[in-house]
C-alpha cells in the first residue's frame, strides 16, 4: 500500500487489529515528503474458539423494589459512571440453553 503517510499508517493499524489475520514483518519505504509505501505479508489465522477461562467474567446483581434479586453473568463487562446517579454497564451474556 502506498499514499499519504498518515492515511497509510492509519489504514495499516486498523487492519492489524483484525484478529482473523496474522501479519508478518514487512517493509516501510518513504517515497516522498508526505508519501509512504508499506508492504506486509499476512495470512488468515485458523479459527480458535474463545475460551471462557481467558475471558473476564463479572456478576451483575439487580435488586427490584420488592427485594427480589436477579443475577446476570457478563463477559468483558465495562462499568461507566454517567453522573447524576446513573451507571452504564455493558457486557456480553450468553444462554447455553438457547437455540442457536
Beta strands, then each sheet from edge to edge (+ up, - down):
strand 1: 2-4
strand 2: 21-23
strand 3: 27-30
strand 4: 35-39
strand 5: 42-44
strand 6: 57-63
strand 7: 69-83
strand 8: 86-92
sheet 1: 1+ 4- 3+
sheet 2: 2+ 5-
sheet 3: 6+ 7- 8+
end
